[in-house]
Amino acid sequence: MVLVGLGGIFVEVFEEVALRVAPVTPKEAGDMIAQLRGAPILMGARGHKRSDIEAVVDALLRLSQLLTDFPQIQEIDINPLRVFHARDGCCALDARVHLAGG
């Protein structure tokens, strides 16, 4: 499963995530982000700069493929994923990987 949601205070405000079965397609990854009630924040609500949503989609696709290629990975938790402004990418600030049997 691939799961995504907004972090920080938005976790408490929206209390929602989107999930799909890995591997996800580019459309599914984009839909996961778009279905979040907080998506307008990423899109640049109220005059804020748009976040690099394409980088988040790419990260979801890569994580999804990693989970598919290595079934011994039970879970990858990236928290937080820092998303920069449009075309500036994103960066995992902390990550934890759980392997089967470990």
Buried (B, 14 or more C-beta within 10 A) or exposed (E): EBEBBBBEEBBEEBEEEBEBEBBBEEEBBBBBBEEBEBBEBBBBEEEEEEBBBBBBBBBBBEBBEBBBEEEEBEEBEBEEBEBEEBEEBBEBEEEEBEEEEE
